[in-house]
Amino acid sequence: MAPLPNVPAEPRDDLGAYLGLPVHTAEQRARERGWPQVRTLPPGAVITMEYRAGRLNFEAEDGRVKRSWKG
């Protein structure tokens, strides 16, 4: 069996705290809190289902975060 990759720990963060924030503010705050990758998507965007450690996703509508999740 192949060895497990060395995956860095994700920031300890309250993902619900991003809801309702303007996208720019949420992205900036996420980077300040240690998220190396931040991705913002429109509602209903087609995305792959792979999990990427260290990535924070936002679903945004009308310039505000409506949903946030890791991976």
Secondary structure, DSSP 4 states (H G I P E B T S, - for coil): -PPPP-PPPPP---GGGGTTSBHHHHHHHHHHTT-SEEEEE-TT--------TTEEEEEEETTEEEEEEE-
